Amino acid sequence: MPFNAVIVMSMTVAAVLDFLAPQAPYLAWVSYLLAALVLLAMVLEVQALRSGATGGTWYIQLLARLRPPPGPLWKSPAWQVVAIIAVIALVLGQASRARADSGGLIASLAPNLRNVQALLLGVKEDTQRIQTTLDGVDTKVGAIHTSVGNLEAALTKEPIEYLMEGDYPALKKHVAAGKRLPRNTDMLVKGLNQKRDDRFDLLRLYMDNQFDIREPVELLMLLSSDDVPTINNVKKLDAWAQKRFQTSASTLLYQDCKTLDLLAYAYIADDKPLAEWLVQQGIKPDTKYPCENYSRKWTISAKEIQALLVP
């Protein structure tokens, strides 16, 4: 029974190593390690017998753990078991290594087991492939969610919001759908103050839809602008209004001078390209617009506003 148990154990070890060899080639070296341990123990035993050494040396203490004293080692059951396992594993390990290209000794002799081996060893690869596919699906689902979110946001926006953002493409689609452009000149000024490259197309779109760019516009939205040049010029305008009329820029733009044009806006926003384009469209810089501060009346032009803002 002990002999059969040793044979079964060694055969099992060798079979497992053989079956796993395609995925872990280094396991074939386990047989070499077992054989090396047996040879080392044999050399140490022979050395101990020749020298007559007793329990002081390290290898005597090691051998004492492997077999009951006084030995020798090869008479110990533990030594015999290790030796048999090492020999069988060495022989079968070399046989398996010789058939490594076909999956090992067992797989090369039994095609059905070769299929089982390929199936078992391919589980990791299949898992990685599935994970990669799932990652791709997650990315696509995320993109779909983003697109749906953008679509929902677009569907909930009002045309006036597009105008505030100066979004020419969105307003162009709005007109193409047969809808009317918002006529809020204060929001038009806010959209132009975004200083997008397509702001000229935005104005052309309005001109094509019966909007006269020479008509007065409301400039009150400039007081809440995020554009740095506009903010600086509003401060200059406020200082001038305080000095001359003891009032503020907000009162000036909202109440006193309510009929300024887009060219006046362009000068306050320090938007030189827009100012030049508006002049080309026929807006005259010296056109006078009426202003009134309580009982005091005067006129002002876009050109005069530009002069006020020059450092």
C-alpha positions as CSV (number, residue, x, y, z in Angstrom):
1,M,0.0,0.0,0.0
2,P,2.7,2.6,0.8
3,F,4.5,1.7,-2.4
4,N,1.3,2.2,-4.5
5,A,0.6,5.5,-2.7
6,V,4.1,6.7,-3.6
7,I,3.6,5.6,-7.2
8,V,0.2,7.3,-7.5
9,M,1.6,10.5,-5.9
10,S,4.5,10.7,-8.2
11,M,2.4,10.0,-11.3
12,T,-0.1,12.6,-10.2
13,V,2.6,15.2,-9.8
14,A,4.1,14.4,-13.2
15,A,0.7,14.4,-14.8
16,V,-0.3,17.8,-13.4
17,L,3.0,19.3,-14.5
18,D,2.6,17.8,-18.0
19,F,-0.9,19.1,-18.3
20,L,0.1,22.6,-17.3
21,A,3.3,22.7,-19.2
22,P,2.0,24.7,-22.2
23,Q,1.0,27.6,-19.9
24,A,3.9,27.3,-17.5
25,P,7.0,25.9,-19.2
26,Y,9.1,26.5,-16.1
27,L,7.2,23.7,-14.2
28,A,9.2,21.2,-16.2
29,W,12.2,22.3,-14.1
30,V,10.5,21.1,-11.0
31,S,11.7,17.6,-11.9
32,Y,15.3,18.8,-12.1
33,L,14.9,20.5,-8.7
34,L,13.6,17.3,-7.1
35,A,16.4,15.2,-8.6
36,A,19.0,17.8,-7.4
37,L,17.7,17.6,-3.9
38,V,18.0,13.8,-3.9
39,L,21.6,14.0,-5.2
40,L,22.5,16.6,-2.6
41,A,21.1,14.5,0.2
42,M,23.0,11.5,-1.1
43,V,26.3,13.5,-1.3
44,L,25.8,14.8,2.2
45,E,25.1,11.3,3.5
46,V,28.2,9.9,1.9
47,Q,30.2,12.7,3.3
48,A,28.8,12.1,6.8
49,L,29.7,8.4,6.6
50,R,33.3,9.0,5.4
51,S,34.1,11.6,8.0
52,G,32.3,10.0,10.9
53,A,30.9,13.4,11.8
54,T,28.4,13.7,14.6
55,G,25.6,16.1,15.4
56,G,27.6,19.4,15.4
57,T,27.7,20.2,11.6
58,W,24.7,21.7,9.8
59,Y,24.3,18.8,7.3
60,I,24.2,16.2,10.0
61,Q,21.4,18.1,11.6
62,L,19.6,18.3,8.3
63,L,20.0,14.5,7.6
64,A,18.8,13.8,11.1
65,R,15.5,15.4,10.2
66,L,15.2,13.2,7.0
67,R,15.9,9.8,8.6
68,P,16.1,8.3,12.1
69,P,19.7,8.2,13.3
70,P,22.1,6.7,12.8
71,G,21.1,6.2,9.1
72,P,22.1,5.8,6.4
73,L,19.7,8.1,4.5
74,W,18.7,5.6,1.8
75,K,17.4,3.2,4.5
76,S,14.9,5.8,5.7
77,P,11.3,5.4,4.3
78,A,11.2,9.2,3.8
79,W,14.3,9.1,1.7
80,Q,13.0,6.2,-0.4
81,V,9.7,8.1,-1.0
82,V,11.5,11.3,-2.1
83,A,13.9,9.3,-4.3
84,I,11.1,7.4,-6.1
85,I,9.1,10.6,-6.7
86,A,12.2,12.3,-8.0
87,V,13.1,9.5,-10.4
88,I,9.5,9.1,-11.8
89,A,9.0,12.9,-12.0
90,L,12.4,13.2,-13.8
91,V,11.6,10.6,-16.3
92,L,8.1,11.7,-17.0
93,G,9.2,15.4,-16.9
94,Q,11.7,14.7,-19.7
95,A,9.1,12.8,-21.7
96,S,6.7,15.6,-21.3
97,R,9.3,18.2,-22.3
98,A,10.0,16.2,-25.4
99,R,6.4,16.5,-26.4
100,A,6.0,20.2,-25.4
101,D,5.1,21.3,-28.9
102,S,2.0,19.1,-28.9
103,G,0.9,20.1,-25.4
104,G,2.9,17.5,-23.4
105,L,3.0,13.7,-23.1
106,I,-0.6,13.1,-22.0
107,A,-2.1,15.6,-24.5
108,S,0.0,14.2,-27.4
109,L,-1.2,10.6,-26.7
110,A,-4.9,11.4,-26.1
111,P,-6.4,13.9,-28.6
112,N,-9.6,14.2,-26.5
113,L,-7.6,15.3,-23.5
114,R,-5.7,17.7,-25.8
115,N,-9.1,19.4,-26.5
116,V,-9.8,19.5,-22.8
117,Q,-6.4,21.0,-22.2
118,A,-6.9,23.7,-24.8
119,L,-10.3,24.5,-23.4
120,L,-9.0,24.8,-19.8
121,L,-5.9,26.8,-20.7
122,G,-7.9,29.1,-23.0
123,V,-10.3,30.2,-20.2
124,K,-7.9,33.1,-19.2
125,E,-7.6,34.3,-22.8
126,D,-11.4,34.1,-23.2
127,T,-11.8,36.0,-20.0
128,Q,-9.5,38.8,-21.1
129,R,-11.2,38.9,-24.5
130,I,-14.6,39.2,-22.8
131,Q,-13.3,41.9,-20.5
132,T,-11.9,43.9,-23.4
133,T,-15.3,43.6,-25.2
134,L,-17.1,44.7,-22.1
135,D,-14.7,47.7,-21.8
136,G,-15.5,48.6,-25.4
137,V,-19.2,48.3,-24.7
138,D,-18.9,50.5,-21.6
139,T,-17.1,53.2,-23.7
140,K,-19.9,53.1,-26.3
141,V,-22.6,53.2,-23.7
142,G,-20.9,56.2,-22.1
143,A,-20.7,57.9,-25.5
144,I,-24.4,57.2,-26.1
145,H,-25.3,58.6,-22.6
146,T,-23.3,61.7,-23.4
147,S,-25.0,62.1,-26.8
148,V,-28.4,61.6,-25.3
149,G,-27.5,64.2,-22.6
150,N,-26.4,66.7,-25.2
151,L,-29.5,66.1,-27.2
152,E,-31.8,66.5,-24.1
153,A,-29.9,69.8,-23.3
154,A,-30.4,70.9,-26.9
155,L,-34.1,70.1,-26.8
156,T,-34.6,72.0,-23.6
157,K,-32.8,75.2,-24.7
158,E,-34.7,78.2,-25.9
159,P,-33.7,80.2,-29.0
160,I,-33.0,83.2,-26.6
161,E,-30.3,81.0,-24.9
162,Y,-28.6,80.3,-28.2
163,L,-28.6,84.0,-28.9
164,M,-27.0,84.8,-25.5
165,E,-24.2,82.3,-26.3
166,G,-23.8,83.7,-29.9
167,D,-24.4,80.2,-31.2
168,Y,-24.8,80.9,-34.9
169,P,-25.1,77.2,-36.1
170,A,-28.0,76.5,-33.7
171,L,-29.8,79.7,-34.7
172,K,-29.2,78.9,-38.4
173,K,-30.9,75.5,-37.8
174,H,-33.7,77.3,-36.0
175,V,-34.3,79.5,-39.0
176,A,-34.0,76.5,-41.4
177,A,-36.8,74.8,-39.4
178,G,-39.1,77.8,-40.4
179,K,-39.0,79.5,-37.0
180,R,-38.5,83.1,-36.1
181,L,-35.3,84.6,-34.6
182,P,-35.6,86.2,-31.2
183,R,-35.6,90.0,-31.5
184,N,-34.0,90.8,-28.1
185,T,-31.3,93.3,-29.0
186,D,-29.8,93.2,-25.5
187,M,-29.3,89.4,-25.9
188,L,-27.9,89.9,-29.4
189,V,-25.3,92.3,-27.8
190,K,-24.5,89.6,-25.1
191,G,-24.0,87.0,-27.8
192,L,-21.7,89.2,-29.8
193,N,-19.8,89.9,-26.7
194,Q,-18.7,86.2,-26.7
195,K,-16.5,87.4,-29.6
196,R,-16.9,84.1,-31.5
197,D,-15.3,83.9,-35.0
198,D,-18.8,83.4,-36.5
199,R,-20.3,86.5,-35.0
200,F,-20.3,88.1,-38.4
201,D,-22.4,85.2,-39.8
202,L,-24.8,85.7,-36.9
203,L,-25.3,89.3,-37.9
204,R,-25.7,88.4,-41.5
205,L,-28.3,85.8,-40.5
206,Y,-30.3,88.6,-38.7
207,M,-29.8,90.9,-41.7
208,D,-31.2,88.2,-44.0
209,N,-34.3,87.9,-41.7
210,Q,-35.4,91.6,-41.9
211,F,-33.2,93.0,-39.1
212,D,-31.6,96.5,-39.6
213,I,-28.2,96.5,-38.0
214,R,-28.3,100.3,-37.9
215,E,-31.3,100.4,-35.5
216,P,-30.7,101.2,-31.8
217,V,-29.8,98.3,-29.5
218,E,-29.8,98.0,-25.7
219,L,-26.3,97.9,-24.2
220,L,-27.2,97.3,-20.6
221,M,-25.9,93.7,-20.8
222,L,-22.4,95.0,-21.1
223,L,-22.5,95.8,-17.4
224,S,-22.5,92.0,-16.6
225,S,-19.9,91.1,-19.3
226,D,-17.1,88.6,-18.6
227,D,-15.0,90.0,-21.4
228,V,-12.0,91.8,-19.9
229,P,-11.7,94.6,-22.6
230,T,-15.4,95.3,-22.2
231,I,-15.1,95.5,-18.4
232,N,-12.2,97.9,-18.6
233,N,-14.0,100.2,-21.1
234,V,-17.2,100.1,-19.0
235,K,-15.2,101.3,-16.0
236,K,-13.8,104.2,-18.1
237,L,-17.3,105.1,-19.2
238,D,-18.5,105.0,-15.6
239,A,-15.7,107.3,-14.6
240,W,-16.6,109.8,-17.3
241,A,-20.3,109.7,-16.4
242,Q,-19.5,110.2,-12.7
243,K,-17.3,113.2,-13.6
244,R,-19.7,114.9,-16.0
245,F,-23.1,114.0,-14.8
246,Q,-22.6,112.6,-11.3
247,T,-24.2,109.4,-12.5
248,S,-23.1,105.8,-13.4
249,A,-22.4,103.9,-16.6
250,S,-25.5,101.7,-15.8
251,T,-27.7,104.8,-15.7
252,L,-26.1,106.2,-18.8
253,L,-26.6,103.0,-20.9
254,Y,-30.0,102.0,-19.5
255,Q,-31.8,105.4,-19.0
256,D,-29.9,108.4,-20.5
257,C,-28.7,107.1,-23.8
258,K,-31.0,104.2,-24.8
259,T,-30.6,104.6,-28.6
260,L,-27.0,103.7,-29.2
261,D,-26.1,101.4,-32.1
262,L,-24.0,98.3,-32.6
263,L,-21.0,100.4,-33.6
264,A,-21.1,102.1,-30.2
265,Y,-21.1,98.6,-28.7
266,A,-18.1,97.5,-30.8
267,Y,-16.1,100.5,-29.5
268,I,-17.1,99.8,-25.9
269,A,-16.2,96.1,-26.3
270,D,-12.9,97.0,-28.0
271,D,-13.9,94.7,-30.9
272,K,-12.0,96.4,-33.7
273,P,-12.8,93.7,-36.4
274,L,-16.5,94.1,-35.7
275,A,-16.3,97.9,-35.7
276,E,-14.6,97.9,-39.2
277,W,-17.1,95.4,-40.5
278,L,-20.1,97.5,-39.3
279,V,-18.6,100.6,-40.9
280,Q,-18.4,98.6,-44.2
281,Q,-22.1,97.8,-43.8
282,G,-22.9,101.5,-43.8
283,I,-23.1,102.4,-40.1
284,K,-21.7,105.9,-39.7
285,P,-19.4,106.6,-36.7
286,D,-20.6,110.2,-36.4
287,T,-24.3,109.5,-36.3
288,K,-25.8,111.5,-33.4
289,Y,-28.0,109.8,-30.8
290,P,-30.1,111.8,-28.3
291,C,-29.4,111.4,-24.5
292,E,-31.1,113.0,-21.5
293,N,-30.1,113.2,-17.9
294,Y,-33.1,114.6,-16.0
295,S,-33.6,118.0,-17.6
296,R,-30.2,118.1,-19.4
297,K,-30.2,116.9,-23.0
298,W,-27.3,116.3,-25.3
299,T,-26.3,114.0,-28.2
300,I,-23.5,111.5,-28.5
301,S,-22.1,109.4,-31.4
302,A,-20.2,106.1,-31.6
303,K,-17.1,108.1,-32.6
304,E,-17.3,110.3,-29.5
305,I,-17.6,107.2,-27.3
306,Q,-14.5,105.8,-29.0
307,A,-12.7,109.0,-28.2
308,L,-13.8,108.8,-24.5
309,L,-12.3,105.3,-24.2
310,V,-8.9,106.1,-25.8
311,P,-6.2,106.0,-23.0
